[in-house]
Amino acid sequence: MNIIREDVDALNANLKITVSPADYEAKVKETLNKYRKTAKIPGFRPGKVPFGHIQKQYGASVLSEELNKTVSEALNSYITENKLEILGNPIPAEKDGFKGDFSNPSDFEFTYELGLAPEVKISLSGKNKFDYLKVKVDKKLIDQQIEDLTRRYGKLVSGEVVGERDMILAQFVELNEDKKIKEGGIMNSSTISMEFVNDAKVKKQLTGKKVGAKVTVNPAAVSKGGADTASMLGISEAELEHVSDKFQMTITEVKVMEPAELNTELYDKLFGEGVVKDKKGLNARVKSDLEKMFVNDSDRMLTKAVYENLIDKTKVELPDNFLKRWIKLSNEKEITAEQIEAEYDSYAKGLKWQIIQGNIFKANDIKLENDEVIEFTKGLLVSNYAQYGMPAPEDKELTASAMQVLQNKEEANRVYDMMAEQKLTAYFKDTVKLTEKEISYDEFVELASAK
């Protein structure tokens, strides 16, 4: 076997692989002999079919399969041994990608195109200045968080008048266009939460209504739509198409959330026994927890800012024509040239970031070690348990669960992406010059949404 590399330019190369009979004849013959022993062909006893007959019937397909396997292994070995950094995968050359004759096997020649990863120069140091945005945890924010906690641990009690955050138990009855009850129409009792009613007009219409009040509503306006609307009306989602958009809603009961009292029982339930003893201690603990929580958000904002800066300032040339061909050939579903062109800029931006990120990792010896990945995954699981108020299992069981999560390719990729971002953020914070800038929560949310 012979492999020749031909460089087209700095970003494109061809690999020409010549496969001779010595590379495939023995394996093809071995496979055909196995077929001969098991083939069931009329007129011949099992195992007694003439080799020539087997070769005539199966020779071309076996040869094709063996050549594909041989060439694939040769390609991978060459790329690995020569430490080629390629983009995508090798693809058959558009012109003269294959030369050979299956009816008269001899030398076969395969030519593959390679897209080579560009060399990039990352310019990032203490000379690069970035704002590090921090949320100002003020009294308003602390009070709001405490209010949310007391509501979360409060209890529902009966009320007489609908408030903006109450829960309504109601009977829904389908109406005709003239707003009269539809004969044989839908009638169902359900619950809605005023907090999730997004239609301002409907919310205003319901607020202040008393138990027993009747209002005409569109069911979609007091639900999340789709399956949620169907569930509220007690029908299947498919039936929604034939249902009226006018329903009589009779308020049968109002449930008001009575906030939990700020006392030792609540403090112990929230933070552990004896950790918080009074309102002053509660304020301090909530302030500390919010500041820790917002650090992650501040880090994400910084990483976004550095990402945009690097994408904008780093020169990254790509083998565009190769990549467009590779996208077309590797896509599971048929994709047109027009679709590729429309989406290519977004794809190229993502690929540029992968190259920049890989360069940073390599230049600074940043790695994701296996033990580290397992510990990180265990931490995620512990957080999940805590979110549902459950204690984490023993370390042995937790490790086994982490290993199981990482066996799922999609979940493993998510974990690796999270770890990579965390390590990148740490590198950015250690490398660039940061200017801390404290802003209000509302300003922070606005800036985060705008980016």
N, C-alpha and C positions, 0 to 999 in steps of 0.2 A: 504494500500500500504506500502511496506517495501523497503528501499534502504540500501544496504550494500556497503561500500567502501572497496576494497581490494588493498593495495599498492603492486605493483610488485617490484618496486625499486624507487629511488628518482625521476625518470622522467616518470614513467608509473604507471597507476592505472586502476582498473576495477570498474565499478559501476554495481551492480546486483540489478535489480528492479523487485520486485514481485508484480504483479497486481492481486488482488482477485476479485471475482464476484461483491462484494459490490462496487468496484471502477468503474465498467462499466455497470452493468446490467440495471440500471435505465435509463441511457443515450441511451443505445442501444434500449431499449423498446420504449423510447420517439421518437427516429428517425424512428423506424419501424412503429409506429402509424401514423406518418406524411406521410410516404410512403403509408400506407393503405388508407388514406383519398384521396390521389391524383392518386393512381395507376389505370391504365386502362388495365384490364386483361379480355380477351374474356370469356364470360360466367358469369361474375359478374357485378353488377351495381356499379358505382363509389361510393366508401366509404363503400361498403358492402363485400369487399374481406375478407375472413377469415384471422385472424392474423397468424395462422399457415402456411397458404399458402405464405403470405408475408415473414414470418420468414425463410421459406425453400428457397425462391427465393433470398432474399436480406440479410439474417442474417449474413452470413460469411463476406461479403464485408463491411457491416455496422460495425460489430464487429472489423474487421481489421482496419478500419479507426479510430474508437473510441480508440482502443488500441494505435495506432500510436500517436494520439493527446494527450492522457493521459500520455504516456511515455515521449514524447517530452517536455511537460510542466513540468513533474517531474524532468527531467534531467536539464532543464534550471533553475528551482527553486533551486535545490540542489547546482548547481555550483555557483549561485548568493548568496544564503544564507551562504554557506561555504567559500565564497570568494576564490574560486579556480582559479588560473591563469593557463589557459590551452592554448595549441597551436592547431590551427585548430579547428575542432569540434569533439565531440564524434563519434566513429564509432562502428558498431556492432562487437562484439568479433569474431575473426576468428574461434574459436572452442567453441561450445556450446553457441552461441550468442542468441539462442531462444529455449525455451521449452514450449510446450503447445499443445492443441488439439482443433482445430476449430470445429470439428464435435461433440465434447463433452466438451464444454467450462467449465473451472474451473479456477484454478490458472494458470497465464502465467508468465514466467520468461524471462527477457531480460537482457543480459549482454553487456555493452558497454566499449570500451577501451578509455582511456583518455591519451593524451600526456601533461605532466605537464611542465610549464615554469620553467627553472632552476633558481636557485639563482645565481646572478653574483655580483662580487665585482669590482666596477669601481675605478681604481687608476688614479686620475687626480687632480693635484694641482699645486702650484707655482713651484714645483720641476720639472715639465714637461716643457721642453723648445722647442719652435717652432719658425722658421723664419716667420716673417710677411712680405711677399713680396709686395713691392710697385713699381708701374711704375714711372720711372723718366720722368716727363713731361718737355721735353726740347724744344728748339727752333724748331727743326725738326718736332716734333710731333704737336706743335702749328701751324706751317706753313701748315702742311698737313691738319689739321682740318679746317683751314681757307680756304684753297683751295677747300676742299670738300663743304664747305658752299657756297662759291661763285659759284661753279658749280651747286649746288642744286637749287640755286635761280637765275641762269643765264637764257639765252634764246638761242634757236637753230637758227643758221643762215646758209645760204648756203655756202658750201666750194667747192674747186676744186679737192683736193687731200685727199685720205683717211688717217686719223690718227689713232693711237692705241686706242683712246677713242671716236671715232666718230660714227655716226649712218649712215647706208647705206640704201638707197632705191634702190631696184634691181628687175630685172625681171629674174625669174627662168624658164628655158626651159629644158625639159627632153631630154637626149641624148641616143643613142645606144652605144653598146660596142666600136664601132669604132669612138666614139665621134662626130657622125653626129646627127643632130636633128631628134628625133624619130617621125615618122608620127603618128598623133593622140595622141601624148604624152602629158604630163602635161605642162601647161604654166600658170604661176601665178606671180603677182607682190607682193612683201612683203618688210618688213623692218628687218634689223638685227643690233644689237649693237656690235661694236667691243670689248667692255669691257667684253662681255660674250662669246667671241670666245676663247675657252680654248686650242684648238689645235695650238701649237706654229708654226708649219709649215704653216698652213692655214693663221694664223694671219700675218705671215711674207709675205706670198704671196699677201695678200690684201693690206697691208700697203704701201702707196705711189702710189696706182693706182688712175688714174684720172677718172672723169665722162666720161662714154662711153666705158670704158674698159670692156673686156669680159674675164672671167676666168672660168675654169672647177673646180667644187667643189662637194664634197659629202654633200648633204643637212644636214646630221646629224652633220657635223663638224662646221656648222655655226648656229646651234640651240641647244636647250637643250635636244633634242631627244624626241622620243615618240610623245605625243600630240602636243608639240611645233613644231616639224618638220612637222607634218601633217597640222597644222594650217598655217605654213609658205608656204606650197605648195598648200593650198586650197583644201585638201582632208581629208577623215576620217582616223583615226589611223589604222583601219583595212586594208586600202588600201596600207599602207606603205610596206607591205610584197611583193607586186608585182611591186614596183617602183624601177627604176634604181638608182644606187648610184652615177651616173654621171649626173650633170646638168650644163648647161651653165648659168652663172650668169653675167648679164649685169648691170653694175652700172649706174643707171639713175640719181641719185642725192646723194650728200653727205651733211649731216647735222652736223655742228660743234657746240659744246656747247660754247657759248660766256659767260665767267664768269661775274657775277654781279659786279658792281663797289663797292669798299669799301667806302661807304658814309653814311650820316645820315639816308637816306631812308632805306638802308639795315640794319643798326644797330637797328633802331626802329622796323623793321619787325621781326628781330631775337629775340630781348630781351625786347621789350617794349619801349615806347617813353621816350627818354632822359636818359635811363639807361647807354648806352655806347655812348660816344661822339667822340672818335677818335681812331686811330690805336693802341695807347698805351693802351687805355681802352679795346679795343677788345682783344688784346693779354692777358690782365689780366683776362678778363671774360672767354675766351676760356680755359686758364690754370686752372682756378678755376673749370669750368664745367668738364673738363677732369679728374681732381683729384677726384672730387666727383663720377664720373662715375666709375673710376678704384677702388674705395673703395669696391664696390660690388664684383668686380672680385678678389680683394685681400682677401676679406672675404671668398669667395668660395674656394680659394686655401688653406686658413687656415683650413677651415672645412674639406676639402678633406684630408689634412695631418693628422689632429687629428683623423678623421674617420679611416684611414688606420692604425694608431698607436693603436687605441682602438681595432680594429678587430684583429690585430696581437698580442697584449699583454693581452687582456681580455679572460680568460678561460670561454667558454660558451659550455656546453655539451647539446646535443639535443637528444630527443627520435627518433633517425634516422629511425628505422624500422617502428614505428608508423607513422611518417610523410610520409614515402614513400607509405604506405598503404592508408593514408588519401588523398594524392595527386592523387593516382590512382582512388579511389572511388569518389572523389569530382570533378574530371575533366569532363567537359561537353562532350568532345570528348574522344574516346577510346585512351588510352596511354599505351605503352608497358613498361615492367620492364626495358628494355634496354634504352628507352628514359628517364625514370625517373633517372636511374643511371647516364646517360650522363649529365643531367642538374641539378642534385641534389646539387652539390657543390656550384653552383651559387645561387640556391634557399636558401641553408643553410646559406650562407654568408649574404644574404639579411635579413633573419630571425634573425640571430645573431645581426645584426645592429638594427633591430626593438626592440629586447630585451634590448640591451645596451641603446638605446635612451629612451625607456620607463622607464628604471631604473634611468637614469639621471633626467628625468622629475619628477618622483615620489620622488626621494631623495631630490630634490631641489625645490619642490613645483612649478614647472613650468607648467602653465596651458594655454589653449587656450579658453579664455572666449568668450561667444557669442557676446557681444557688441564689443569686440576687433576684432573679425573675421569680423563683418560687416564693421567696420571702415577700416580695412585692404583692404577689397574687394572694398570699395568706392575709396580708394587710387589707386588701380589698374585701376579702371574705369576712374578716372581723368587722369591718365597717358596715357590711350588709347586715350582719347579725345585730349590730348595735342599732341600726336604723329601725329594726323591728322589735327593739327592746329585748333581744334574746342574748344570752351569754354565749361566747364563742366556745366551741368544743376543745378538747385536749389537743396539744400540739401534733400528736401522731395522726389523729383524725383530720385535723386542719391541713396538714401536709398532704395527706392522701387526696383531700378535696381539691387542693390547689393543683396537684398533678393531673387530676381528672379534668379540671377546667382547661389546662394547657394542652390536653390531647385534642380538644376541639380547635380546629384550625382558625375559625373565625374569632373565637374568644382569645386564642393565643395571640393573634395579630393585634387585637384590641389592647391586650396587656402590654405587648412590645411597643406599640405606638405611644401608650401612656408613659411608659418608662423612658422611651426615647425623648419625648417632649420634656419630661421632668429633668433629664440629664442635660438637655440642651439649655433649658432655662437656667439651671445652676451654672452652666458654662458662661452664658450671657451675663449673668449677674456678677460673676467673678472677673469678666473680661472688659466689659464696657464701663464707661463712667455714668453713674446713675444720679439723677437729681430727684430727690423725693418731693412729691407734690401732693398735698392733701386736698381732696375735694369732697363735696357732699355726695351722698349716696345717689341722689337723683342725677347729678352731673355725671357720675361714674357710669350709671346705667345708660345714659344718653350717649356717652362716648363709646361704650362697649357695643351698643346697638349700631352705631354709625360705621364701625370698622368691619 
